[in-house]
């Protein structure tokens, strides 16, 4: 599954929050989830959620690290191997 992190996800994302970062918002949107339960951790390099953990692609690790550091980021997409 391809997940799109949009400008809206970036805008409402919270730095250094595993469950409220732009990538977590994007994954929930892509899967149609309304509740928390998606945790993105650039330190470990894994996404934790039902059916996971899933290894984060390198471009997502870089994106989250830059976002957490307060750097400007642009929308990205990444593959998430969910069924």
mmCIF file of the N, C-alpha and C atoms, coordinates in Angstrom:
data_MODEL
# 
_entry.id   MODEL 
# 
loop_
_atom_site.group_PDB 
_atom_site.id 
_atom_site.type_symbol 
_atom_site.label_atom_id 
_atom_site.label_alt_id 
_atom_site.label_comp_id 
_atom_site.label_asym_id 
_atom_site.label_entity_id 
_atom_site.label_seq_id 
_atom_site.pdbx_PDB_ins_code 
_atom_site.Cartn_x 
_atom_site.Cartn_y 
_atom_site.Cartn_z 
_atom_site.occupancy 
_atom_site.B_iso_or_equiv 
_atom_site.pdbx_formal_charge 
_atom_site.auth_seq_id 
_atom_site.auth_comp_id 
_atom_site.auth_asym_id 
_atom_site.auth_atom_id 
_atom_site.pdbx_PDB_model_num 
ATOM 1   N N  . UNK A 1 1  ? 0.841   -1.172 0.000  1.00 0.00 ? 1  UNK A N  1 
ATOM 2   C CA . UNK A 1 1  ? 0.000   0.000  0.000  1.00 0.00 ? 1  UNK A CA 1 
ATOM 3   C C  . UNK A 1 1  ? 0.891   1.241  0.000  1.00 0.00 ? 1  UNK A C  1 
ATOM 4   N N  . UNK A 1 2  ? 0.569   2.178  -0.869 1.00 0.00 ? 2  UNK A N  1 
ATOM 5   C CA . UNK A 1 2  ? 1.296   3.442  -0.890 1.00 0.00 ? 2  UNK A CA 1 
ATOM 6   C C  . UNK A 1 2  ? 0.569   4.434  0.010  1.00 0.00 ? 2  UNK A C  1 
ATOM 7   N N  . UNK A 1 3  ? 1.312   5.050  0.912  1.00 0.00 ? 3  UNK A N  1 
ATOM 8   C CA . UNK A 1 3  ? 0.761   6.043  1.837  1.00 0.00 ? 3  UNK A CA 1 
ATOM 9   C C  . UNK A 1 3  ? 1.285   7.412  1.415  1.00 0.00 ? 3  UNK A C  1 
ATOM 10  N N  . UNK A 1 4  ? 0.384   8.365  1.294  1.00 0.00 ? 4  UNK A N  1 
ATOM 11  C CA . UNK A 1 4  ? 0.733   9.742  0.924  1.00 0.00 ? 4  UNK A CA 1 
ATOM 12  C C  . UNK A 1 4  ? 0.700   10.615 2.173  1.00 0.00 ? 4  UNK A C  1 
ATOM 13  N N  . UNK A 1 5  ? 1.824   11.240 2.491  1.00 0.00 ? 5  UNK A N  1 
ATOM 14  C CA . UNK A 1 5  ? 1.875   12.229 3.576  1.00 0.00 ? 5  UNK A CA 1 
ATOM 15  C C  . UNK A 1 5  ? 1.663   13.585 2.904  1.00 0.00 ? 5  UNK A C  1 
ATOM 16  N N  . UNK A 1 6  ? 0.523   14.188 3.166  1.00 0.00 ? 6  UNK A N  1 
ATOM 17  C CA . UNK A 1 6  ? 0.140   15.435 2.498  1.00 0.00 ? 6  UNK A CA 1 
ATOM 18  C C  . UNK A 1 6  ? 0.556   16.657 3.315  1.00 0.00 ? 6  UNK A C  1 
ATOM 19  N N  . UNK A 1 7  ? 0.404   17.819 2.695  1.00 0.00 ? 7  UNK A N  1 
ATOM 20  C CA . UNK A 1 7  ? 0.675   19.075 3.400  1.00 0.00 ? 7  UNK A CA 1 
ATOM 21  C C  . UNK A 1 7  ? -0.236  19.212 4.613  1.00 0.00 ? 7  UNK A C  1 
ATOM 22  N N  . UNK A 1 8  ? -1.469  18.716 4.508  1.00 0.00 ? 8  UNK A N  1 
ATOM 23  C CA . UNK A 1 8  ? -2.397  18.774 5.640  1.00 0.00 ? 8  UNK A CA 1 
ATOM 24  C C  . UNK A 1 8  ? -1.911  17.910 6.802  1.00 0.00 ? 8  UNK A C  1 
ATOM 25  N N  . UNK A 1 9  ? -1.405  16.707 6.497  1.00 0.00 ? 9  UNK A N  1 
ATOM 26  C CA . UNK A 1 9  ? -0.839  15.855 7.553  1.00 0.00 ? 9  UNK A CA 1 
ATOM 27  C C  . UNK A 1 9  ? 0.344   16.543 8.228  1.00 0.00 ? 9  UNK A C  1 
ATOM 28  N N  . UNK A 1 10 ? 1.179   17.187 7.422  1.00 0.00 ? 10 UNK A N  1 
ATOM 29  C CA . UNK A 1 10 ? 2.349   17.891 7.971  1.00 0.00 ? 10 UNK A CA 1 
ATOM 30  C C  . UNK A 1 10 ? 1.890   19.038 8.868  1.00 0.00 ? 10 UNK A C  1 
ATOM 31  N N  . UNK A 1 11 ? 0.893   19.775 8.414  1.00 0.00 ? 11 UNK A N  1 
ATOM 32  C CA . UNK A 1 11 ? 0.389   20.929 9.165  1.00 0.00 ? 11 UNK A CA 1 
ATOM 33  C C  . UNK A 1 11 ? -0.165  20.531 10.529 1.00 0.00 ? 11 UNK A C  1 
ATOM 34  N N  . UNK A 1 12 ? -0.895  19.410 10.595 1.00 0.00 ? 12 UNK A N  1 
ATOM 35  C CA . UNK A 1 12 ? -1.483  19.034 11.877 1.00 0.00 ? 12 UNK A CA 1 
ATOM 36  C C  . UNK A 1 12 ? -0.594  18.096 12.694 1.00 0.00 ? 12 UNK A C  1 
ATOM 37  N N  . UNK A 1 13 ? 0.564   17.721 12.147 1.00 0.00 ? 13 UNK A N  1 
ATOM 38  C CA . UNK A 1 13 ? 1.483   16.839 12.858 1.00 0.00 ? 13 UNK A CA 1 
ATOM 39  C C  . UNK A 1 13 ? 2.168   17.529 14.036 1.00 0.00 ? 13 UNK A C  1 
ATOM 40  N N  . UNK A 1 14 ? 2.556   16.732 15.000 1.00 0.00 ? 14 UNK A N  1 
ATOM 41  C CA . UNK A 1 14 ? 3.250   17.230 16.192 1.00 0.00 ? 14 UNK A CA 1 
ATOM 42  C C  . UNK A 1 14 ? 4.643   16.607 16.227 1.00 0.00 ? 14 UNK A C  1 
ATOM 43  N N  . UNK A 1 15 ? 5.699   17.447 16.295 1.00 0.00 ? 15 UNK A N  1 
ATOM 44  C CA . UNK A 1 15 ? 7.060   16.919 16.373 1.00 0.00 ? 15 UNK A CA 1 
ATOM 45  C C  . UNK A 1 15 ? 7.261   16.057 17.619 1.00 0.00 ? 15 UNK A C  1 
ATOM 46  N N  . UNK A 1 16 ? 8.113   15.040 17.465 1.00 0.00 ? 16 UNK A N  1 
ATOM 47  C CA . UNK A 1 16 ? 8.490   14.147 18.571 1.00 0.00 ? 16 UNK A CA 1 
ATOM 48  C C  . UNK A 1 16 ? 7.288   13.430 19.192 1.00 0.00 ? 16 UNK A C  1 
ATOM 49  N N  . UNK A 1 17 ? 6.254   13.201 18.405 1.00 0.00 ? 17 UNK A N  1 
ATOM 50  C CA . UNK A 1 17 ? 5.085   12.444 18.870 1.00 0.00 ? 17 UNK A CA 1 
ATOM 51  C C  . UNK A 1 17 ? 4.907   11.231 17.958 1.00 0.00 ? 17 UNK A C  1 
ATOM 52  N N  . UNK A 1 18 ? 5.120   10.055 18.507 1.00 0.00 ? 18 UNK A N  1 
ATOM 53  C CA . UNK A 1 18 ? 5.012   8.821  17.710 1.00 0.00 ? 18 UNK A CA 1 
ATOM 54  C C  . UNK A 1 18 ? 3.613   8.602  17.142 1.00 0.00 ? 18 UNK A C  1 
ATOM 55  N N  . UNK A 1 19 ? 2.593   9.090  17.839 1.00 0.00 ? 19 UNK A N  1 
ATOM 56  C CA . UNK A 1 19 ? 1.223   8.844  17.390 1.00 0.00 ? 19 UNK A CA 1 
ATOM 57  C C  . UNK A 1 19 ? 0.575   10.038 16.695 1.00 0.00 ? 19 UNK A C  1 
ATOM 58  N N  . UNK A 1 20 ? 1.224   11.211 16.744 1.00 0.00 ? 20 UNK A N  1 
ATOM 59  C CA . UNK A 1 20 ? 0.626   12.405 16.145 1.00 0.00 ? 20 UNK A CA 1 
ATOM 60  C C  . UNK A 1 20 ? 1.510   13.055 15.092 1.00 0.00 ? 20 UNK A C  1 
ATOM 61  N N  . UNK A 1 21 ? 2.545   12.329 14.647 1.00 0.00 ? 21 UNK A N  1 
ATOM 62  C CA . UNK A 1 21 ? 3.404   12.878 13.595 1.00 0.00 ? 21 UNK A CA 1 
ATOM 63  C C  . UNK A 1 21 ? 2.665   12.798 12.255 1.00 0.00 ? 21 UNK A C  1 
ATOM 64  N N  . UNK A 1 22 ? 3.130   13.516 11.254 1.00 0.00 ? 22 UNK A N  1 
ATOM 65  C CA . UNK A 1 22 ? 2.447   13.486 9.952  1.00 0.00 ? 22 UNK A CA 1 
ATOM 66  C C  . UNK A 1 22 ? 2.300   12.082 9.372  1.00 0.00 ? 22 UNK A C  1 
ATOM 67  N N  . UNK A 1 23 ? 3.314   11.238 9.556  1.00 0.00 ? 23 UNK A N  1 
ATOM 68  C CA . UNK A 1 23 ? 3.247   9.881  9.008  1.00 0.00 ? 23 UNK A CA 1 
ATOM 69  C C  . UNK A 1 23 ? 2.157   9.062  9.689  1.00 0.00 ? 23 UNK A C  1 
ATOM 70  N N  . UNK A 1 24 ? 2.019   9.190  10.994 1.00 0.00 ? 24 UNK A N  1 
ATOM 71  C CA . UNK A 1 24 ? 0.966   8.471  11.714 1.00 0.00 ? 24 UNK A CA 1 
ATOM 72  C C  . UNK A 1 24 ? -0.415  8.934  11.232 1.00 0.00 ? 24 UNK A C  1 
ATOM 73  N N  . UNK A 1 25 ? -0.582  10.241 11.050 1.00 0.00 ? 25 UNK A N  1 
ATOM 74  C CA . UNK A 1 25 ? -1.851  10.765 10.523 1.00 0.00 ? 25 UNK A CA 1 
ATOM 75  C C  . UNK A 1 25 ? -2.122  10.188 9.132  1.00 0.00 ? 25 UNK A C  1 
ATOM 76  N N  . UNK A 1 26 ? -1.086  10.144 8.290  1.00 0.00 ? 26 UNK A N  1 
ATOM 77  C CA . UNK A 1 26 ? -1.246  9.654  6.920  1.00 0.00 ? 26 UNK A CA 1 
ATOM 78  C C  . UNK A 1 26 ? -1.612  8.170  6.900  1.00 0.00 ? 26 UNK A C  1 
ATOM 79  N N  . UNK A 1 27 ? -0.976  7.383  7.761  1.00 0.00 ? 27 UNK A N  1 
ATOM 80  C CA . UNK A 1 27 ? -1.289  5.949  7.813  1.00 0.00 ? 27 UNK A CA 1 
ATOM 81  C C  . UNK A 1 27 ? -2.721  5.734  8.260  1.00 0.00 ? 27 UNK A C  1 
ATOM 82  N N  . UNK A 1 28 ? -3.139  6.454  9.293  1.00 0.00 ? 28 UNK A N  1 
ATOM 83  C CA . UNK A 1 28 ? -4.531  6.327  9.746  1.00 0.00 ? 28 UNK A CA 1 
ATOM 84  C C  . UNK A 1 28 ? -5.497  6.712  8.633  1.00 0.00 ? 28 UNK A C  1 
ATOM 85  N N  . UNK A 1 29 ? -5.192  7.783  7.907  1.00 0.00 ? 29 UNK A N  1 
ATOM 86  C CA . UNK A 1 29 ? -6.056  8.209  6.792  1.00 0.00 ? 29 UNK A CA 1 
ATOM 87  C C  . UNK A 1 29 ? -6.115  7.130  5.712  1.00 0.00 ? 29 UNK A C  1 
ATOM 88  N N  . UNK A 1 30 ? -4.968  6.574  5.366  1.00 0.00 ? 30 UNK A N  1 
ATOM 89  C CA . UNK A 1 30 ? -4.911  5.561  4.303  1.00 0.00 ? 30 UNK A CA 1 
ATOM 90  C C  . UNK A 1 30 ? -5.671  4.299  4.680  1.00 0.00 ? 30 UNK A C  1 
ATOM 91  N N  . UNK A 1 31 ? -5.654  3.962  5.954  1.00 0.00 ? 31 UNK A N  1 
ATOM 92  C CA . UNK A 1 31 ? -6.328  2.751  6.416  1.00 0.00 ? 31 UNK A CA 1 
ATOM 93  C C  . UNK A 1 31 ? -7.757  3.008  6.885  1.00 0.00 ? 31 UNK A C  1 
ATOM 94  N N  . UNK A 1 32 ? -8.177  4.277  6.896  1.00 0.00 ? 32 UNK A N  1 
ATOM 95  C CA . UNK A 1 32 ? -9.530  4.615  7.330  1.00 0.00 ? 32 UNK A CA 1 
ATOM 96  C C  . UNK A 1 32 ? -9.732  4.480  8.821  1.00 0.00 ? 32 UNK A C  1 
ATOM 97  N N  . UNK A 1 33 ? -8.682  4.638  9.592  1.00 0.00 ? 33 UNK A N  1 
ATOM 98  C CA . UNK A 1 33 ? -8.777  4.511  11.048 1.00 0.00 ? 33 UNK A CA 1 
ATOM 99  C C  . UNK A 1 33 ? -9.118  5.852  11.676 1.00 0.00 ? 33 UNK A C  1 
ATOM 100 N N  . UNK A 1 34 ? -10.001 5.840  12.640 1.00 0.00 ? 34 UNK A N  1 
ATOM 101 C CA . UNK A 1 34 ? -10.389 7.066  13.341 1.00 0.00 ? 34 UNK A CA 1 
ATOM 102 C C  . UNK A 1 34 ? -9.762  7.150  14.724 1.00 0.00 ? 34 UNK A C  1 
ATOM 103 N N  . UNK A 1 35 ? -9.207  6.057  15.202 1.00 0.00 ? 35 UNK A N  1 
ATOM 104 C CA . UNK A 1 35 ? -8.664  6.009  16.563 1.00 0.00 ? 35 UNK A CA 1 
ATOM 105 C C  . UNK A 1 35 ? -7.150  5.887  16.518 1.00 0.00 ? 35 UNK A C  1 
ATOM 106 N N  . UNK A 1 36 ? -6.487  6.258  17.623 1.00 0.00 ? 36 UNK A N  1 
ATOM 107 C CA . UNK A 1 36 ? -5.034  6.064  17.681 1.00 0.00 ? 36 UNK A CA 1 
ATOM 108 C C  . UNK A 1 36 ? -4.705  4.580  17.553 1.00 0.00 ? 36 UNK A C  1 
ATOM 109 N N  . UNK A 1 37 ? -3.479  4.264  17.492 1.00 0.00 ? 37 UNK A N  1 
ATOM 110 C CA . UNK A 1 37 ? -3.072  2.878  17.379 1.00 0.00 ? 37 UNK A CA 1 
ATOM 111 C C  . UNK A 1 37 ? -1.975  2.696  16.350 1.00 0.00 ? 37 UNK A C  1 
ATOM 112 N N  . UNK A 1 38 ? -1.508  3.816  15.804 1.00 0.00 ? 38 UNK A N  1 
ATOM 113 C CA . UNK A 1 38 ? -0.396  3.813  14.862 1.00 0.00 ? 38 UNK A CA 1 
ATOM 114 C C  . UNK A 1 38 ? 0.721   4.616  15.509 1.00 0.00 ? 38 UNK A C  1 
ATOM 115 N N  . UNK A 1 39 ? 1.886   3.999  15.637 1.00 0.00 ? 39 UNK A N  1 
ATOM 116 C CA . UNK A 1 39 ? 3.030   4.648  16.288 1.00 0.00 ? 39 UNK A CA 1 
ATOM 117 C C  . UNK A 1 39 ? 4.239   4.575  15.365 1.00 0.00 ? 39 UNK A C  1 
ATOM 118 N N  . UNK A 1 40 ? 4.794   5.738  15.033 1.00 0.00 ? 40 UNK A N  1 
ATOM 119 C CA . UNK A 1 40 ? 5.917   5.843  14.114 1.00 0.00 ? 40 UNK A CA 1 
ATOM 120 C C  . UNK A 1 40 ? 7.139   6.257  14.921 1.00 0.00 ? 40 UNK A C  1 
ATOM 121 N N  . UNK A 1 41 ? 8.185   5.452  14.882 1.00 0.00 ? 41 UNK A N  1 
ATOM 122 C CA . UNK A 1 41 ? 9.367   5.705  15.699 1.00 0.00 ? 41 UNK A CA 1 
ATOM 123 C C  . UNK A 1 41 ? 10.616  5.711  14.819 1.00 0.00 ? 41 UNK A C  1 
ATOM 124 N N  . UNK A 1 42 ? 11.117  6.897  14.505 1.00 0.00 ? 42 UNK A N  1 
ATOM 125 C CA . UNK A 1 42 ? 12.300  7.017  13.651 1.00 0.00 ? 42 UNK A CA 1 
ATOM 126 C C  . UNK A 1 42 ? 13.566  6.566  14.359 1.00 0.00 ? 42 UNK A C  1 
ATOM 127 N N  . UNK A 1 43 ? 13.567  6.535  15.679 1.00 0.00 ? 43 UNK A N  1 
ATOM 128 C CA . UNK A 1 43 ? 14.752  6.071  16.415 1.00 0.00 ? 43 UNK A CA 1 
ATOM 129 C C  . UNK A 1 43 ? 14.919  4.565  16.200 1.00 0.00 ? 43 UNK A C  1 
ATOM 130 N N  . UNK A 1 44 ? 13.831  3.813  16.353 1.00 0.00 ? 44 UNK A N  1 
ATOM 131 C CA . UNK A 1 44 ? 13.908  2.365  16.144 1.00 0.00 ? 44 UNK A CA 1 
ATOM 132 C C  . UNK A 1 44 ? 13.788  2.002  14.668 1.00 0.00 ? 44 UNK A C  1 
ATOM 133 N N  . UNK A 1 45 ? 13.164  2.888  13.888 1.00 0.00 ? 45 UNK A N  1 
ATOM 134 C CA . UNK A 1 45 ? 12.965  2.613  12.468 1.00 0.00 ? 45 UNK A CA 1 
ATOM 135 C C  . UNK A 1 45 ? 11.773  1.726  12.176 1.00 0.00 ? 45 UNK A C  1 
ATOM 136 N N  . UNK A 1 46 ? 10.813  1.693  13.124 1.00 0.00 ? 46 UNK A N  1 
ATOM 137 C CA . UNK A 1 46 ? 9.646   0.827  12.948 1.00 0.00 ? 46 UNK A CA 1 
ATOM 138 C C  . UNK A 1 46 ? 8.336   1.578  13.160 1.00 0.00 ? 46 UNK A C  1 
ATOM 139 N N  . UNK A 1 47 ? 7.307   1.093  12.463 1.00 0.00 ? 47 UNK A N  1 
ATOM 140 C CA . UNK A 1 47 ? 5.937   1.545  12.648 1.00 0.00 ? 47 UNK A CA 1 
ATOM 141 C C  . UNK A 1 47 ? 5.235   0.426  13.408 1.00 0.00 ? 47 UNK A C  1 
ATOM 142 N N  . UNK A 1 48 ? 4.644   0.764  14.535 1.00 0.00 ? 48 UNK A N  1 
ATOM 143 C CA . UNK A 1 48 ? 3.905   -0.220 15.322 1.00 0.00 ? 48 UNK A CA 1 
ATOM 144 C C  . UNK A 1 48 ? 2.420   0.017  15.154 1.00 0.00 ? 48 UNK A C  1 
ATOM 145 N N  . UNK A 1 49 ? 1.708   -1.048 14.844 1.00 0.00 ? 49 UNK A N  1 
ATOM 146 C CA . UNK A 1 49 ? 0.256   -1.013 14.724 1.00 0.00 ? 49 UNK A CA 1 
ATOM 147 C C  . UNK A 1 49 ? -0.227  -2.441 14.597 1.00 0.00 ? 49 UNK A C  1 
ATOM 148 N N  . UNK A 1 50 ? -1.527  -2.621 14.614 1.00 0.00 ? 50 UNK A N  1 
ATOM 149 C CA . UNK A 1 50 ? -2.093  -3.958 14.476 1.00 0.00 ? 50 UNK A CA 1 
ATOM 150 C C  . UNK A 1 50 ? -1.542  -4.611 13.207 1.00 0.00 ? 50 UNK A C  1 
ATOM 151 N N  . UNK A 1 51 ? -1.042  -5.823 13.357 1.00 0.00 ? 51 UNK A N  1 
ATOM 152 C CA . UNK A 1 51 ? -0.458  -6.524 12.224 1.00 0.00 ? 51 UNK A CA 1 
ATOM 153 C C  . UNK A 1 51 ? 1.021   -6.250 12.040 1.00 0.00 ? 51 UNK A C  1 
ATOM 154 N N  . UNK A 1 52 ? 1.572   -5.323 12.842 1.00 0.00 ? 52 UNK A N  1 
ATOM 155 C CA . UNK A 1 52 ? 2.972   -4.922 12.694 1.00 0.00 ? 52 UNK A CA 1 
ATOM 156 C C  . UNK A 1 52 ? 3.837   -5.595 13.717 1.00 0.00 ? 52 UNK A C  1 
ATOM 157 N N  . UNK A 1 53 ? 5.044   -5.191 13.894 1.00 0.00 ? 53 UNK A N  1 
ATOM 158 C CA . UNK A 1 53 ? 5.664   -3.952 13.426 1.00 0.00 ? 53 UNK A CA 1 
ATOM 159 C C  . UNK A 1 53 ? 6.126   -4.037 11.963 1.00 0.00 ? 53 UNK A C  1 
ATOM 160 N N  . UNK A 1 54 ? 6.266   -2.866 11.387 1.00 0.00 ? 54 UNK A N  1 
ATOM 161 C CA . UNK A 1 54 ? 6.722   -2.730 10.013 1.00 0.00 ? 54 UNK A CA 1 
ATOM 162 C C  . UNK A 1 54 ? 7.971   -1.867 9.982  1.00 0.00 ? 54 UNK A C  1 
ATOM 163 N N  . UNK A 1 55 ? 8.981   -2.315 9.245  1.00 0.00 ? 55 UNK A N  1 
ATOM 164 C CA . UNK A 1 55 ? 10.207  -1.529 9.104  1.00 0.00 ? 55 UNK A CA 1 
ATOM 165 C C  . UNK A 1 55 ? 9.907   -0.294 8.264  1.00 0.00 ? 55 UNK A C  1 
ATOM 166 N N  . UNK A 1 56 ? 10.390  0.850  8.739  1.00 0.00 ? 56 UNK A N  1 
ATOM 167 C CA . UNK A 1 56 ? 10.168  2.104  8.016  1.00 0.00 ? 56 UNK A CA 1 
ATOM 168 C C  . UNK A 1 56 ? 11.113  2.203  6.824  1.00 0.00 ? 56 UNK A C  1 
ATOM 169 N N  . UNK A 1 57 ? 10.624  2.658  5.666  1.00 0.00 ? 57 UNK A N  1 
ATOM 170 C CA . UNK A 1 57 ? 11.524  2.911  4.546  1.00 0.00 ? 57 UNK A CA 1 
ATOM 171 C C  . UNK A 1 57 ? 12.465  4.076  4.890  1.00 0.00 ? 57 UNK A C  1 
ATOM 172 N N  . UNK A 1 58 ? 13.634  4.080  4.267  1.00 0.00 ? 58 UNK A N  1 
ATOM 173 C CA . UNK A 1 58 ? 14.644  5.103  4.566  1.00 0.00 ? 58 UNK A CA 1 
ATOM 174 C C  . UNK A 1 58 ? 14.131  6.522  4.356  1.00 0.00 ? 58 UNK A C  1 
ATOM 175 N N  . UNK A 1 59 ? 13.329  6.747  3.294  1.00 0.00 ? 59 UNK A N  1 
ATOM 176 C CA . UNK A 1 59 ? 12.847  8.109  3.052  1.00 0.00 ? 59 UNK A CA 1 
ATOM 177 C C  . UNK A 1 59 ? 11.921  8.577  4.159  1.00 0.00 ? 59 UNK A C  1 
ATOM 178 N N  . UNK A 1 60 ? 11.196  7.650  4.778  1.00 0.00 ? 60 UNK A N  1 
ATOM 179 C CA . UNK A 1 60 ? 10.305  8.033  5.878  1.00 0.00 ? 60 UNK A CA 1 
ATOM 180 C C  . UNK A 1 60 ? 11.095  8.312  7.152  1.00 0.00 ? 60 UNK A C  1 
ATOM 181 N N  . UNK A 1 61 ? 12.117  7.518  7.419  1.00 0.00 ? 61 UNK A N  1 
ATOM 182 C CA . UNK A 1 61 ? 12.973  7.766  8.585  1.00 0.00 ? 61 UNK A CA 1 
ATOM 183 C C  . UNK A 1 61 ? 13.574  9.162  8.472  1.00 0.00 ? 61 UNK A C  1 
ATOM 184 N N  . UNK A 1 62 ? 14.104  9.495  7.304  1.00 0.00 ? 62 UNK A N  1 
ATOM 185 C CA . UNK A 1 62 ? 14.706  10.820 7.085  1.00 0.00 ? 62 UNK A CA 1 
ATOM 186 C C  . UNK A 1 62 ? 13.663  11.921 7.259  1.00 0.00 ? 62 UNK A C  1 
ATOM 187 N N  . UNK A 1 63 ? 12.464  11.738 6.698  1.00 0.00 ? 63 UNK A N  1 
ATOM 188 C CA . UNK A 1 63 ? 11.386  12.717 6.808  1.00 0.00 ? 63 UNK A CA 1 
ATOM 189 C C  . UNK A 1 63 ? 11.036  12.974 8.272  1.00 0.00 ? 63 UNK A C  1 
ATOM 190 N N  . UNK A 1 64 ? 10.808  11.910 9.044  1.00 0.00 ? 64 UNK A N  1 
ATOM 191 C CA . UNK A 1 64 ? 10.403  12.060 10.448 1.00 0.00 ? 64 UNK A CA 1 
ATOM 192 C C  . UNK A 1 64 ? 11.510  12.719 11.264 1.00 0.00 ? 64 UNK A C  1 
ATOM 193 N N  . UNK A 1 65 ? 12.741  12.329 11.034 1.00 0.00 ? 65 UNK A N  1 
ATOM 194 C CA . UNK A 1 65 ? 13.863  12.939 11.771 1.00 0.00 ? 65 UNK A CA 1 
ATOM 195 C C  . UNK A 1 65 ? 13.962  14.440 11.484 1.00 0.00 ? 65 UNK A C  1 
ATOM 196 N N  . UNK A 1 66 ? 13.806  14.815 10.212 1.00 0.00 ? 66 UNK A N  1 
ATOM 197 C CA . UNK A 1 66 ? 13.858  16.239 9.871  1.00 0.00 ? 66 UNK A CA 1 
ATOM 198 C C  . UNK A 1 66 ? 12.668  16.986 10.467 1.00 0.00 ? 66 UNK A C  1 
ATOM 199 N N  . UNK A 1 67 ? 11.475  16.400 10.403 1.00 0.00 ? 67 UNK A N  1 
ATOM 200 C CA . UNK A 1 67 ? 10.281  17.024 10.988 1.00 0.00 ? 67 UNK A CA 1 
ATOM 201 C C  . UNK A 1 67 ? 10.463  17.208 12.495 1.00 0.00 ? 67 UNK A C  1 
ATOM 202 N N  . UNK A 1 68 ? 10.945  16.173 13.172 1.00 0.00 ? 68 UNK A N  1 
ATOM 203 C CA . UNK A 1 68 ? 11.159  16.254 14.622 1.00 0.00 ? 68 UNK A CA 1 
ATOM 204 C C  . UNK A 1 68 ? 12.201  17.295 14.998 1.00 0.00 ? 68 UNK A C  1 
ATOM 205 N N  . UNK A 1 69 ? 13.158  17.546 14.112 1.00 0.00 ? 69 UNK A N  1 
ATOM 206 C CA . UNK A 1 69 ? 14.207  18.537 14.367 1.00 0.00 ? 69 UNK A CA 1 
ATOM 207 C C  . UNK A 1 69 ? 13.752  19.958 14.048 1.00 0.00 ? 69 UNK A C  1 
ATOM 208 N N  . UNK A 1 70 ? 12.522  20.100 13.554 1.00 0.00 ? 70 UNK A N  1 
ATOM 209 C CA . UNK A 1 70 ? 11.998  21.427 13.242 1.00 0.00 ? 70 UNK A CA 1 
ATOM 210 C C  . UNK A 1 70 ? 12.365  21.920 11.863 1.00 0.00 ? 70 UNK A C  1 
ATOM 211 N N  . UNK A 1 71 ? 12.909  21.045 11.029 1.00 0.00 ? 71 UNK A N  1 
ATOM 212 C CA . UNK A 1 71 ? 13.263  21.436 9.666  1.00 0.00 ? 71 UNK A CA 1 
ATOM 213 C C  . UNK A 1 71 ? 12.019  21.412 8.780  1.00 0.00 ? 71 UNK A C  1 
ATOM 214 N N  . UNK A 1 72 ? 12.052  22.191 7.722  1.00 0.00 ? 72 UNK A N  1 
ATOM 215 C CA . UNK A 1 72 ? 10.949  22.201 6.758  1.00 0.00 ? 72 UNK A CA 1 
ATOM 216 C C  . UNK A 1 72 ? 10.936  20.875 6.006  1.00 0.00 ? 72 UNK A C  1 
ATOM 217 N N  . UNK A 1 73 ? 9.750   20.301 5.834  1.00 0.00 ? 73 UNK A N  1 
ATOM 218 C CA . UNK A 1 73 ? 9.588   19.062 5.084  1.00 0.00 ? 73 UNK A CA 1 
ATOM 219 C C  . UNK A 1 73 ? 8.497   19.249 4.044  1.00 0.00 ? 73 UNK A C  1 
ATOM 220 N N  . UNK A 1 74 ? 8.561   18.452 3.003  1.00 0.00 ? 74 UNK A N  1 
ATOM 221 C CA . UNK A 1 74 ? 7.573   18.472 1.930  1.00 0.00 ? 74 UNK A CA 1 
ATOM 222 C C  . UNK A 1 74 ? 6.810   17.158 1.928  1.00 0.00 ? 74 UNK A C  1 
ATOM 223 N N  . UNK A 1 75 ? 5.625   17.150 1.317  1.00 0.00 ? 75 UNK A N  1 
ATOM 224 C CA . UNK A 1 75 ? 4.866   15.903 1.208  1.00 0.00 ? 75 UNK A CA 1 
ATOM 225 C C  . UNK A 1 75 ? 5.706   14.790 0.571  1.00 0.00 ? 75 UNK A C  1 
ATOM 226 N N  . UNK A 1 76 ? 5.482   13.570 1.037  1.00 0.00 ? 76 UNK A N  1 
ATOM 227 C CA . UNK A 1 76 ? 6.175   12.404 0.502  1.00 0.00 ? 76 UNK A CA 1 
ATOM 228 C C  . UNK A 1 76 ? 5.185   11.244 0.403  1.00 0.00 ? 76 UNK A C  1 
ATOM 229 N N  . UNK A 1 77 ? 5.614   10.188 -0.244 1.00 0.00 ? 77 UNK A N  1 
ATOM 230 C CA . UNK A 1 77 ? 4.854   8.940  -0.226 1.00 0.00 ? 77 UNK A CA 1 
ATOM 231 C C  . UNK A 1 77 ? 5.824   7.824  0.128  1.00 0.00 ? 77 UNK A C  1 
ATOM 232 N N  . UNK A 1 78 ? 5.268   6.756  0.670  1.00 0.00 ? 78 UNK A N  1 
ATOM 233 C CA . UNK A 1 78 ? 6.079   5.590  1.013  1.00 0.00 ? 78 UNK A CA 1 
ATOM 234 C C  . UNK A 1 78 ? 5.208   4.345  0.967  1.00 0.00 ? 78 UNK A C  1 
ATOM 235 N N  . UNK A 1 79 ? 5.875   3.217  0.802  1.00 0.00 ? 79 UNK A N  1 
ATOM 236 C CA . UNK A 1 79 ? 5.164   1.940  0.760  1.00 0.00 ? 79 UNK A CA 1 
ATOM 237 C C  . UNK A 1 79 ? 5.094   1.343  2.149  1.00 0.00 ? 79 UNK A C  1 
ATOM 238 N N  . UNK A 1 80 ? 3.904   0.861  2.510  1.00 0.00 ? 80 UNK A N  1 
ATOM 239 C CA . UNK A 1 80 ? 3.673   0.189  3.784  1.00 0.00 ? 80 UNK A CA 1 
ATOM 240 C C  . UNK A 1 80 ? 3.117   -1.200 3.461  1.00 0.00 ? 80 UNK A C  1 
ATOM 241 N N  . UNK A 1 81 ? 3.857   -2.249 3.819  1.00 0.00 ? 81 UNK A N  1 
ATOM 242 C CA . UNK A 1 81 ? 3.454   -3.597 3.418  1.00 0.00 ? 81 UNK A CA 1 
ATOM 243 C C  . UNK A 1 81 ? 2.336   -4.197 4.275  1.00 0.00 ? 81 UNK A C  1 
ATOM 244 N N  . UNK A 1 82 ? 1.167   -3.608 4.224  1.00 0.00 ? 82 UNK A N  1 
ATOM 245 C CA . UNK A 1 82 ? 0.023   -4.147 4.981  1.00 0.00 ? 82 UNK A CA 1 
ATOM 246 C C  . UNK A 1 82 ? -0.852  -4.950 4.033  1.00 0.00 ? 82 UNK A C  1 
ATOM 247 N N  . UNK A 1 83 ? -1.613  -5.852 4.605  1.00 0.00 ? 83 UNK A N  1 
ATOM 248 C CA . UNK A 1 83 ? -2.517  -6.697 3.804  1.00 0.00 ? 83 UNK A CA 1 
ATOM 249 C C  . UNK A 1 83 ? -3.803  -5.971 3.524  1.00 0.00 ? 83 UNK A C  1 
# 
